[in-house]
Amino acid sequence: MSPINRQILHIAIPSIISNITVPLLGLVDVTIVGHLGSASYIGAIAVGGMLFNMIYWIFGFLRMGTGGLTAQAYGQHNTQEGTRILLRSLSVSLLLAQVLLVLQYPIRLIAFMLIDASPEVQELATRYFHICIWGAPATLGLYSFTGWFIGMQNSRYPMYIAITQNIVNIAASLFFVFVLHMKVEGVALGTLIAQYAGVIMAYLLCISHYHPFRQQVRRMQLFERNAMKRFFLVNRDIFLRTLCLVAVTVFFTSTGATYGDVVLAVNTLLMQLFTLFSYIMDGFAYAGEALSGKYTGSNDKIRLHQTVRNLFGWGSAMALLFTLTYLWGGQNFLQLLTNDTEVIAASGTYLLWTVAIPFCGFSAFILDGICIGTTSTRIMLKSMATASTLFFGVYFLCSGSWGNHALWMAFLVYLAVRGLMQGYLLRNKI
């Protein structure tokens, strides 16, 4: 195996494991309240979890922007700037967390105006929300640490942290719910404790492994004007790009609901196939982010191009593997998720759209990582904005005659255009 491929797998495999553990935090919460004897508890956790996913998803730029800038500093062997990037990112994450805490009541009120839930579910979800919101400093701070570790070519620490969070969440939630009989509040406290356990572990790993770096930072240089301007420009582009992504995702779900409960269930289940693929491809995207940033920082064009080629080789292999798996076993996979015969039968009509997802989407994931690593975030934004516009255009043009098929076709166009446009615009950049 070539050195470049070894480096790719060294970062990608732990990142994939970390990604797979992410949904386990929510799954554990749902499983625990599922044994409390009322569907309203499950609904409250589902609503609360969805709300926090949307909030924190928007702030994902903290991880991505920090990772790309840190990888370039790493490639330049500039440990001082690498440390300053972490401290800047942590400062911004804590500031944003304070804003969320101050605005928690209006955020909750606006959210429940948009979410159609029963009064009982709203009451329970409100209790869950007002406990978990205090985890904002830990969650956003962990975004900064995770991005920094990846930029430092270290994806093992985020994996260790993710596994630890799940263990703490399970233990704490079980204790609060089944020993102290706290119900939804106990699940929320378990999640909160797991979030702080994660960020404390990140801090301890950072100061133990990278301790000498702290001595190289001068406070006057930390918020130097040009460095802060670059930091905010990179993160602004990623933030706006994320808003486009959220708009497409929310529209896909809400529009699917207009075609009835069966179609909504089918779309939800089939999107799990996309989500599973995205967990794998995000691992290679993180590798692209770390390695392309490193070689951009060291101005090593040869290895940068080798990295891009090899990443596309891995992406193509994963796309082929998932395409064949979904083609031959997609229906069986859906039967593991539900025993509703009507939903399973209806899913066959749309399954071929999801079979096409891997080859339509793999380049978008790979090039997202490369854009972040090379800090070509404006290219990411332009590509996402164009792809999102085409998504809505294709759907509204074809929905009259194609219905839900138009929604899936628009989604595939959106994935493909992201990758094609990023590749075209990056040609002269790298």
MOWO-V986550 format. One record per residue. N is the residue number from 0. SS is DSSP state (hx for helix, st for strand, lp for the rest). PHI is phi in whole degrees, -180 to 180 (* if undefined). OMEGA is omega in radians with two decimals (* if undefined). Layout:
N,SS,PHI,OMEGA
N,SS,PHI,OMEGA
This chain:
0,lp,*,-3.10
1,lp,-69,3.12
2,hx,-58,-3.14
3,hx,-64,3.12
4,hx,-64,3.10
5,hx,-63,3.11
6,hx,-65,3.13
7,hx,-61,-3.10
8,hx,-69,3.12
9,hx,-61,3.13
10,hx,-94,-3.01
11,hx,-69,-3.03
12,hx,-63,3.08
13,hx,-61,3.13
14,hx,-66,3.10
15,hx,-63,3.11
16,hx,-62,3.10
17,hx,-61,-3.13
18,hx,-62,-3.11
19,hx,-66,3.14
20,hx,-76,-3.07
21,hx,-57,-3.12
22,hx,-68,-3.13
23,hx,-66,3.11
24,hx,-59,3.11
25,hx,-71,-3.12
26,hx,-65,3.11
27,hx,-62,3.14
28,hx,-60,-3.12
29,hx,-65,-3.13
30,hx,-63,-3.10
31,hx,-67,-3.11
32,hx,-71,3.10
33,lp,-66,3.12
34,lp,-105,-3.12
35,lp,-95,2.98
36,lp,95,3.13
37,lp,-145,3.14
38,hx,-66,-3.11
39,hx,-65,3.09
40,hx,-66,3.10
41,hx,-63,3.12
42,hx,-61,-3.14
43,hx,-65,3.12
44,hx,-67,3.14
45,hx,-64,-3.14
46,hx,-66,3.14
47,hx,-63,3.12
48,hx,-63,3.12
49,hx,-63,-3.14
50,hx,-63,-3.14
51,hx,-69,3.08
52,hx,-59,-3.13
53,hx,-67,-3.13
54,hx,-63,-3.06
55,hx,-73,3.09
56,hx,-59,-3.12
57,hx,-63,-3.11
58,lp,-93,3.11
59,lp,-63,3.12
60,hx,-62,3.12
61,hx,-61,3.12
62,hx,-73,-3.04
63,hx,-68,-3.13
64,hx,-64,3.12
65,hx,-64,-3.13
66,hx,-63,-3.11
67,hx,-65,-3.13
68,hx,-66,3.14
69,hx,-67,3.14
70,hx,-61,3.12
71,hx,-68,3.09
72,hx,-63,3.09
73,hx,-62,3.12
74,hx,-64,3.10
75,lp,-87,-3.06
76,lp,58,-3.11
77,lp,-101,-3.08
78,hx,-67,3.12
79,hx,-63,-3.13
80,hx,-68,3.10
81,hx,-59,3.11
82,hx,-70,3.11
83,hx,-63,3.13
84,hx,-62,3.11
85,hx,-62,-3.10
86,hx,-67,3.07
87,hx,-63,-3.10
88,hx,-63,3.11
89,hx,-64,3.12
90,hx,-63,3.13
91,hx,-67,-3.13
92,hx,-63,3.11
93,hx,-69,3.09
94,hx,-64,3.12
95,hx,-65,3.11
96,hx,-64,3.10
97,hx,-63,3.10
98,hx,-62,3.12
99,hx,-61,-3.14
100,hx,-66,-3.14
101,hx,-66,-3.07
102,lp,-97,-3.02
103,hx,-61,-3.11
104,hx,-70,3.07
105,hx,-63,3.10
106,hx,-62,-3.14
107,hx,-66,-3.14
108,hx,-64,3.14
109,hx,-65,-3.11
110,hx,-61,-3.10
111,hx,-76,2.98
112,hx,-72,-3.08
113,hx,-92,-3.08
114,lp,-101,-3.13
115,lp,-88,-3.13
116,lp,-137,3.14
117,lp,-67,3.11
118,hx,-55,-3.14
119,hx,-66,3.11
120,hx,-65,3.12
121,hx,-61,-3.13
122,hx,-64,3.14
123,hx,-68,3.12
124,hx,-65,3.09
125,hx,-64,3.09
126,hx,-62,3.12
127,hx,-60,-3.08
128,hx,-62,-3.03
129,hx,-74,2.96
130,hx,-91,-3.06
131,hx,-68,-3.11
132,hx,-62,3.12
133,hx,-74,3.02
134,hx,-88,-3.11
135,hx,-57,3.11
136,hx,-59,-3.14
137,hx,-70,-3.07
138,hx,-66,-3.12
139,hx,-70,3.07
140,hx,-64,3.11
141,hx,-68,3.03
142,hx,-58,-3.13
143,hx,-64,3.13
144,hx,-63,-3.11
145,hx,-63,3.11
146,hx,-61,-3.12
147,hx,-67,3.11
148,hx,-60,3.14
149,hx,-65,3.08
150,hx,-61,3.09
151,lp,-85,3.09
152,lp,67,-3.07
153,lp,-125,3.11
154,lp,-96,3.13
155,hx,-72,-3.13
156,hx,-62,3.05
157,hx,-58,3.10
158,hx,-66,3.12
159,hx,-60,-3.11
160,hx,-66,-3.13
161,hx,-62,3.13
162,hx,-65,3.12
163,hx,-61,3.13
164,hx,-59,-3.14
165,hx,-66,3.13
166,hx,-64,3.14
167,hx,-64,-3.12
168,hx,-62,3.13
169,hx,-62,-3.08
170,hx,-64,-3.09
171,hx,-67,-3.12
172,hx,-64,3.10
173,hx,-61,3.14
174,hx,-65,-3.09
175,hx,-66,-3.05
176,hx,-81,-3.00
177,hx,-96,3.08
178,hx,-100,-3.12
179,lp,-95,3.07
180,lp,57,-3.06
181,lp,-96,3.07
182,lp,58,-3.04
183,hx,-60,3.13
184,hx,-63,3.12
185,hx,-67,3.09
186,hx,-64,3.13
187,hx,-63,3.12
188,hx,-66,3.08
189,hx,-61,3.10
190,hx,-64,-3.14
191,hx,-62,3.14
192,hx,-64,3.12
193,hx,-63,3.13
194,hx,-63,3.14
195,hx,-73,3.05
196,hx,-62,3.13
197,hx,-65,-3.09
198,hx,-72,3.07
199,hx,-66,3.10
200,hx,-63,3.11
201,hx,-61,3.13
202,hx,-63,-3.12
203,hx,-65,3.09
204,hx,-64,-3.11
205,hx,-66,-3.07
206,hx,-74,3.14
207,hx,-81,-3.07
208,hx,-91,-3.07
209,lp,-118,-3.05
210,hx,-54,-3.09
211,hx,-61,-3.08
212,hx,-63,-3.06
213,hx,-62,-3.08
214,lp,-73,-3.07
215,lp,-95,-3.04
216,lp,-98,3.03
217,lp,-99,-3.03
218,hx,-60,-3.10
219,hx,-65,-3.10
220,hx,-87,-2.99
221,hx,-61,-3.09
222,lp,-112,3.10
223,lp,-58,-2.91
224,hx,-58,-3.08
225,hx,-66,3.13
226,hx,-66,3.12
227,hx,-67,3.11
228,hx,-62,3.12
229,hx,-64,3.14
230,hx,-58,-3.09
231,hx,-75,3.10
232,hx,-66,3.12
233,hx,-61,-3.09
234,hx,-73,3.06
235,hx,-62,-3.14
236,hx,-61,-3.13
237,hx,-67,3.12
238,hx,-62,-3.14
239,hx,-66,3.08
240,hx,-62,3.13
241,hx,-66,3.10
242,hx,-61,3.08
243,hx,-62,-3.14
244,hx,-62,3.13
245,hx,-63,-3.13
246,hx,-60,3.13
247,hx,-65,-3.09
248,hx,-64,-3.13
249,hx,-65,-3.14
250,hx,-64,3.14
251,hx,-59,-3.11
252,hx,-69,-3.07
253,hx,-67,3.13
254,hx,-71,3.07
255,hx,-58,-3.14
256,hx,-66,-3.12
257,lp,-71,3.13
258,lp,-91,3.08
259,lp,108,-3.06
260,hx,-65,-3.11
261,hx,-68,3.13
262,hx,-65,3.09
263,hx,-60,3.12
264,hx,-64,3.12
265,hx,-62,3.14
266,hx,-60,-3.14
267,hx,-63,-3.14
268,hx,-68,-3.13
269,hx,-67,3.09
270,hx,-67,3.05
271,hx,-64,3.08
272,hx,-66,3.07
273,hx,-66,-3.13
274,hx,-62,3.12
275,hx,-61,3.10
276,hx,-62,-3.10
277,hx,-66,3.10
278,hx,-61,-3.14
279,hx,-70,-3.07
280,hx,-70,3.08
281,hx,-63,3.08
282,hx,-60,3.10
283,hx,-73,3.06
284,hx,-65,3.10
285,hx,-64,3.08
286,hx,-63,3.10
287,hx,-62,3.12
288,hx,-62,-3.08
289,hx,-68,-3.04
290,hx,-76,3.13
291,hx,-67,3.07
292,hx,-66,3.14
293,hx,-62,-3.08
294,hx,-77,3.00
295,hx,-70,3.12
296,hx,-62,-3.14
297,lp,-88,3.14
298,lp,57,3.13
299,lp,-101,-3.07
300,hx,-65,-3.09
301,hx,-63,-3.13
302,hx,-69,3.08
303,hx,-61,3.13
304,hx,-67,3.07
305,hx,-62,3.13
306,hx,-61,-3.14
307,hx,-62,3.14
308,hx,-62,-3.11
309,hx,-67,3.09
310,hx,-63,3.10
311,hx,-69,3.04
312,hx,-65,3.09
313,hx,-65,3.13
314,hx,-63,3.12
315,hx,-64,3.13
316,hx,-64,3.11
317,hx,-65,3.13
318,hx,-63,3.12
319,hx,-65,-3.13
320,hx,-61,-3.11
321,hx,-70,3.11
322,hx,-62,3.13
323,hx,-65,3.14
324,hx,-64,-3.13
325,hx,-70,-3.14
326,hx,-68,-3.08
327,hx,-91,-3.02
328,hx,-125,-3.09
329,hx,-60,-3.13
330,hx,-65,3.11
331,hx,-65,3.12
332,hx,-63,3.13
333,hx,-64,3.13
334,hx,-69,3.04
335,hx,-75,-3.08
336,hx,-88,-3.12
337,lp,-152,3.03
338,lp,-110,3.12
339,lp,-75,-3.05
340,hx,-65,3.13
341,hx,-66,3.12
342,hx,-67,-3.14
343,hx,-63,3.14
344,hx,-65,-3.12
345,hx,-69,-3.10
346,hx,-67,3.14
347,lp,-60,3.14
348,lp,-67,-3.04
349,lp,-110,-3.01
350,hx,-62,-3.11
351,hx,-64,3.07
352,hx,-63,-3.11
353,hx,-74,3.06
354,hx,-63,-3.12
355,lp,-82,-3.06
356,hx,-60,-3.06
357,hx,-56,-3.10
358,hx,-75,3.07
359,hx,-74,-2.96
360,hx,-109,-2.98
361,hx,-64,-3.11
362,hx,-68,3.11
363,hx,-63,3.12
364,hx,-66,-3.12
365,hx,-59,-3.07
366,hx,-74,2.99
367,hx,-58,3.14
368,hx,-62,-3.13
369,hx,-68,3.10
370,hx,-63,3.12
371,hx,-67,-3.12
372,hx,-64,3.13
373,lp,-90,-3.07
374,lp,51,3.05
375,lp,-91,-3.00
376,hx,-72,3.08
377,hx,-66,3.06
378,hx,-65,3.07
379,hx,-58,-3.09
380,hx,-66,-3.14
381,hx,-61,-3.12
382,hx,-66,-3.14
383,hx,-66,-3.14
384,hx,-63,3.13
385,hx,-66,-3.12
386,hx,-64,3.13
387,hx,-67,3.10
388,hx,-61,3.12
389,hx,-67,3.09
390,hx,-57,-3.13
391,hx,-68,3.14
392,hx,-63,-3.13
393,hx,-63,-3.11
394,hx,-64,-3.08
395,hx,-68,3.10
396,hx,-73,-3.00
397,hx,-109,-3.01
398,hx,-65,-3.11
399,hx,-61,-3.09
400,hx,-106,-3.06
401,hx,-104,3.12
402,lp,59,-3.10
403,hx,-66,3.07
404,hx,-63,3.11
405,hx,-64,3.12
406,hx,-65,3.13
407,hx,-70,3.10
408,hx,-63,3.11
409,hx,-62,3.14
410,hx,-67,3.11
411,hx,-67,3.07
412,hx,-60,3.13
413,hx,-59,3.12
414,hx,-65,-3.08
415,hx,-66,-3.10
416,hx,-66,3.08
417,hx,-55,-3.11
418,hx,-67,-3.10
419,hx,-64,-3.10
420,hx,-71,3.08
421,hx,-61,3.12
422,hx,-62,-3.14
423,hx,-66,-3.09
424,hx,-73,-3.14
425,hx,-82,-3.04
426,lp,-52,-3.09
427,lp,-91,-3.10
428,lp,-78,-3.09
429,lp,-118,*
